[in-house]
Amino acid sequence: MAQKRLPPNLHRDTLAVRAGIERSQYGENSEALYLTSSFVQPDAETSARRFAGTEEGFTYSRTSNPTVAAFEHRLAALEGTEAAIGAASGMAAILMLCMGLLKAGDHVVCSRSVFGSTLSLIGRDFGKFGVETSFVSQTDLGEWRAAMRPNTRLLFAETPTNPLTEVCDIRALADLAHGAGALLTVDNCFCTPALQRPVELGADLVIHSGTKYLDGQGRVLAGAICGSTKLVNDVFGPVMRTAGMALSPFNAWVVLKGLETLGIRIQAHCAAALELARWLEGRPGVGRVYYPGLASHPQHELAMRQQSGQGGAVVSFNVRGEDVQAQRSNAFRVIDDTQLFSITANLGDTKSTITHPATTSHGRLSEAQRQAAGIGQGLIRVAVGLEHLDDLKADLARGLDTL
């Protein structure tokens, strides 16, 4: 059955539902799931051309698969990039990024406030192979500029950050990177293209953990890199073929379906998160609340410009305590007294989650690294789901009222 050509200039909500469809001869309306490891070739000559890359066609699901391709096409359409390549997880996507772009002797400038595993991968693991990384303040452009070297190849930022929701100026970092002949990569996990399209602000590459909001229901692991066709095909494609951090067709299909409701889910998440953040600011046992949608957030105005006027769905806050041990004890009490929130380090789910970053997502970092990133023992991170907000407030009040 012939596929209708999509009209130009469609809105993102429409692309989230319609982009990437490749119907089979059966004319299915919902995208097909191709659970196969390999693809039968019509003849030896065609097989040779496809394996050589001179003719389009599927050969082996480690390198390409119709369901994965549909996910890649849809995500690229949403991000406004020429192409995308799926990966087994968000961290697999960052691994593919570094393996494709970096070699011994290269230098990376990275925010010190990014996800703990990202810090370890770029700073520790790639350091073993001769790649040096300078970690800088997420929000101080002067530190980024001072860290640049003649061999700087990559700037890496996550905005907002996990868990303190710090926001960097994407356009300013892009200008800095391009002036030095480097590339800027932005991890867009928290905002998703429903709120923020980094390439429109000058970023070269966009990283996603599809495990989070792209799926939206905490079902599967997935990741992706979005960027130019040249980088995806010539740089990351060969890494995928040899290293094999491939996205499974089933996981791609789940996230592909999750993208269809991304826009309406993100709007509901953001509205609830803003109200919850305002409520937390008035609680006596709560110190600082970290949420870009609050006027008290240091980068509030920048966030509103970059994030379509929304603050996202992640709210972090410090609980008070006389000392570090008391802060940790109080944080544990608030977390343990919840009955609705899921105590898990994942986020992006319809179910609200709560976690203690210092002992979970950033637990493997040294105390010095945690302090540099601003991760204290009294910090709690909440990812607001789609439950009724009154129930979520009551669930947090159960522990907060005992402090």
C-alpha positions in Angstrom: 0.0 0.0 0.0 1.4 3.4 -1.0 2.2 5.7 2.0 0.7 9.2 1.8 3.3 11.9 1.8 3.0 14.2 4.8 2.4 17.8 4.1 5.1 20.3 5.1 5.2 22.5 8.2 3.3 20.2 10.5 3.1 21.0 14.2 5.1 18.9 16.7 2.0 17.2 18.1 1.1 16.0 14.6 4.6 14.8 13.9 4.5 12.9 17.2 1.6 10.9 15.8 2.2 10.7 12.1 6.0 10.9 11.4 7.9 7.7 10.9 5.1 5.5 9.7 6.2 2.9 7.1 3.2 0.7 6.3 3.7 -2.8 5.1 1.6 -4.3 2.3 -1.1 -5.0 4.8 -1.8 -1.3 5.4 -1.7 -1.4 9.2 -2.6 1.9 11.0 -0.5 1.3 14.0 3.2 0.9 13.2 4.3 -2.7 12.8 6.7 -4.4 15.1 9.5 -6.2 13.3 10.9 -8.8 15.7 13.6 -10.3 13.6 17.3 -10.5 13.9 18.0 -10.7 10.2 16.4 -10.0 6.8 16.3 -12.3 3.8 17.8 -10.8 0.7 16.3 -11.4 -2.8 19.6 -12.4 -4.4 23.3 -12.4 -3.8 24.0 -9.2 -5.8 21.4 -7.2 -3.9 22.8 -8.6 -0.7 26.3 -7.5 -1.6 25.1 -3.9 -2.4 23.1 -3.6 0.9 25.9 -4.9 3.1 28.3 -2.5 1.3 26.0 0.4 1.9 25.6 1.3 -1.7 21.9 0.4 -1.7 19.3 1.0 1.0 17.8 -2.1 2.6 17.7 -3.9 5.9 20.3 -6.7 6.5 20.7 -7.2 10.3 18.9 -5.6 13.2 22.1 -4.6 14.9 22.6 -2.1 12.2 19.1 -1.2 11.1 15.5 -2.4 11.6 12.2 -1.0 10.3 10.7 -0.4 13.7 13.9 1.2 15.0 14.0 3.3 11.8 10.5 4.5 12.4 11.4 5.6 15.9 14.5 7.4 14.7 12.6 9.2 11.9 9.9 10.4 14.3 12.3 11.6 17.0 14.4 13.5 14.4 11.2 15.1 13.1 10.3 16.2 16.6 13.8 17.6 17.4 14.1 19.3 14.0 17.3 17.4 13.1 18.1 15.7 9.8 18.5 12.3 11.4 18.7 10.2 14.6 20.2 6.9 15.7 18.7 4.8 18.4 20.7 3.1 21.2 20.0 0.6 23.9 19.8 3.3 26.6 20.6 6.9 27.2 24.0 6.0 28.5 24.6 3.8 25.5 23.8 6.9 23.4 26.5 8.9 25.3 29.0 6.1 24.9 28.3 6.0 21.1 28.7 9.8 21.0 32.1 9.7 22.7 33.4 6.7 20.8 32.4 8.3 17.5 33.8 11.8 18.2 36.8 11.4 20.5 40.2 9.9 20.4 43.3 9.9 22.6 44.6 13.5 23.0 41.2 15.1 22.7 39.7 17.4 25.3 36.1 17.7 26.5 34.4 20.5 28.5 31.5 19.2 30.5 29.1 20.6 33.1 29.9 19.2 36.5 26.2 19.1 37.2 25.3 16.4 34.7 23.9 12.9 35.6 26.3 10.9 37.8 26.9 8.1 35.3 27.7 10.7 32.6 30.3 12.3 34.9 31.9 8.8 35.4 31.8 7.8 31.8 33.3 10.9 30.3 35.6 11.8 33.1 36.8 8.4 34.4 36.3 5.8 31.7 37.3 7.8 28.7 40.2 9.2 30.8 41.7 5.7 30.7 41.9 6.1 26.9 43.6 9.4 26.8 40.6 11.7 26.6 40.9 14.6 29.1 37.8 16.3 30.5 37.4 19.7 32.3 34.3 19.9 34.5 32.9 23.4 34.9 30.0 25.3 36.4 26.8 24.6 34.5 25.8 28.3 34.6 29.1 30.2 34.5 29.9 30.9 30.9 33.3 32.3 32.0 34.3 28.9 33.3 33.4 27.2 30.1 35.4 29.8 28.1 38.4 29.5 30.4 38.4 25.7 30.1 38.6 25.7 26.3 41.9 24.5 24.7 43.2 24.1 21.2 42.4 20.4 21.3 38.8 20.8 22.7 36.5 18.7 20.5 33.3 18.5 22.5 31.2 20.6 24.9 28.6 18.6 26.8 25.7 20.0 28.8 22.5 18.7 30.2 19.7 21.3 30.6 18.0 21.3 33.0 20.4 19.2 35.1 19.6 16.2 37.2 18.7 16.8 40.0 19.2 20.6 40.7 17.5 21.7 37.4 20.3 24.2 36.6 19.8 25.7 33.1 22.6 26.6 30.7 22.5 29.1 27.9 22.5 26.8 24.9 23.0 29.5 22.3 26.0 31.0 24.2 27.6 27.6 24.5 27.0 26.8 20.9 28.7 30.1 19.9 31.6 29.2 22.2 32.0 25.7 20.8 31.8 26.7 17.1 34.2 29.6 17.6 36.8 26.9 18.7 35.9 24.3 16.0 34.2 22.1 18.6 30.7 20.6 18.7 28.0 21.2 21.4 25.9 18.3 22.6 22.9 18.9 24.8 21.2 16.2 26.8 17.5 17.0 26.3 16.1 14.3 28.6 14.2 16.5 31.0 12.6 18.8 28.5 12.2 16.6 25.5 11.4 18.3 22.1 7.9 19.0 23.5 9.5 21.9 25.4 12.9 22.5 24.0 14.7 22.0 20.6 18.4 22.6 21.3 19.4 22.6 17.5 17.2 25.7 17.1 19.5 27.4 19.6 22.7 26.2 17.8 23.4 22.8 19.4 25.0 20.2 17.0 23.8 17.1 18.7 21.0 16.1 21.1 21.1 13.2 23.5 18.0 11.4 24.7 17.3 8.7 27.3 14.1 7.4 25.8 13.6 5.5 29.0 12.2 8.7 30.6 9.6 10.9 29.1 9.7 9.6 25.5 8.4 6.3 26.7 6.4 8.0 29.5 5.4 4.9 31.5 8.6 3.4 32.7 8.4 0.3 30.6 11.7 0.0 28.6 15.2 1.2 28.2 16.0 3.3 25.1 18.4 6.1 24.0 19.2 8.2 20.9 21.4 10.7 19.3 19.8 13.4 17.0 21.9 15.4 14.6 23.0 15.8 11.0 22.7 13.0 8.5 26.5 13.1 8.0 27.3 12.6 11.7 24.6 10.0 12.1 25.6 8.0 9.0 29.3 8.5 8.8 30.3 8.8 12.5 27.8 7.0 14.7 26.6 4.4 12.3 30.0 2.7 12.0 30.3 2.7 15.8 26.9 1.0 16.1 27.9 -1.6 13.6 31.0 -2.6 15.4 30.1 -1.9 19.1 26.5 -3.1 18.9 24.8 -0.8 21.5 21.6 -1.3 19.4 18.1 -0.4 20.4 15.8 -3.5 20.3 12.9 -3.4 18.0 10.4 -4.0 20.8 11.7 -1.2 22.9 11.8 1.1 19.8 8.1 0.2 19.2 7.1 1.0 22.8 8.8 4.4 22.7 7.5 5.1 19.3 4.0 4.7 20.7 4.9 6.8 23.7 5.9 9.7 21.5 2.3 9.9 20.3 1.2 11.3 23.7 4.4 13.2 24.6 3.0 16.7 24.1 -0.2 16.3 26.3 1.7 14.3 28.9 4.5 17.0 29.3 1.9 19.8 29.6 0.1 17.9 32.4 3.4 17.1 34.1 4.6 20.7 34.0 1.4 22.2 35.3 1.4 19.8 38.3 5.1 20.3 39.0 4.8 24.1 39.1 2.0 23.9 41.6 3.8 21.4 43.7 7.0 23.5 43.7 5.0 26.5 44.9 3.5 24.5 47.6 6.8 23.1 48.8 8.2 26.7 49.0 5.7 27.4 51.8 6.5 24.3 53.9 8.4 25.0 57.1 10.6 21.9 56.9 11.7 22.7 53.4 14.8 24.8 52.6 15.5 25.6 49.0 13.2 24.4 46.2 14.8 23.8 42.8 12.4 24.2 39.8 13.0 26.4 36.7 9.3 27.4 36.6 9.7 29.3 40.0 10.6 33.0 39.9 13.1 32.2 42.6 15.1 29.9 40.3 18.4 31.6 39.3 17.9 30.8 35.7 14.1 31.3 35.6 14.1 33.8 32.7 16.5 31.8 30.6 14.5 28.7 31.2 11.3 30.3 30.2 12.9 31.4 26.9 14.5 28.1 26.1 11.7 25.8 27.4 8.6 27.1 25.8 7.6 28.9 29.0 7.4 25.6 31.0 9.5 24.4 33.9 9.5 20.7 33.3 8.3 17.9 35.6 11.3 17.5 38.0 11.3 19.3 41.4 14.1 19.0 43.9 14.2 20.4 47.4 16.3 20.4 50.5 14.9 19.4 53.9 16.2 21.2 56.9 18.4 19.7 59.6 20.9 20.8 62.2 23.8 19.0 60.5 24.5 16.7 57.6 23.4 13.5 59.4 20.2 15.2 60.5 19.5 16.3 57.0 20.0 12.8 55.6 17.8 11.3 58.4 15.1 13.8 57.7 15.3 13.2 53.9 15.0 9.5 54.5 12.0 10.0 56.8 10.1 12.1 54.2 10.8 9.5 51.5 9.9 6.5 53.7 6.6 8.1 54.9 5.3 8.4 51.4 2.6 5.9 50.4 1.9 7.0 46.8 5.3 8.0 45.5 7.4 5.2 44.0 10.9 5.2 45.7 12.9 4.8 42.5 15.6 6.7 40.8 13.8 6.6 37.4 11.8 9.5 36.2 9.5 10.4 33.3 6.8 8.0 34.4 3.0 8.6 34.8 3.6 7.4 38.4 5.3 10.1 40.5 8.8 9.0 41.8 10.9 10.1 44.7 14.6 9.5 45.4 17.6 10.6 47.4 20.2 11.6 44.8 23.2 11.5 47.1 22.7 7.8 47.7 21.2 6.7 44.3 21.8 8.6 41.0 25.0 10.2 42.4 25.8 7.6 45.0 28.9 6.3 43.2 30.6 9.7 43.0 33.1 10.8 45.6 31.9 13.2 48.3 34.0 15.9 46.6 32.3 15.4 43.3 28.9 15.5 45.0 29.7 18.7 46.8 31.0 20.2 43.6 27.7 19.3 41.9 25.7 20.7 44.9 24.2 17.3 45.9 23.7 17.4 49.6 22.4 14.8 52.0 19.2 16.7 52.6 18.3 16.8 48.9 15.2 15.0 47.6 14.2 14.7 43.9 10.6 14.3 42.9 9.5 13.6 39.3 5.8 14.6 39.2 3.6 12.1 37.5 -0.1 12.3 36.5 -1.8 11.5 39.8 -4.2 14.1 41.4 -2.0 16.8 42.8 -3.9 17.0 46.1 -3.0 13.3 46.7 0.7 14.0 46.0 0.7 17.0 48.4 -0.8 14.9 51.1 1.7 12.2 50.5 4.7 14.5 51.0 3.0 16.3 53.9 2.9 13.0 55.8 6.7 13.1 56.3 7.3 16.9 56.1 4.9 17.5 58.9 7.0 15.4 61.3 10.2 17.4 60.8 
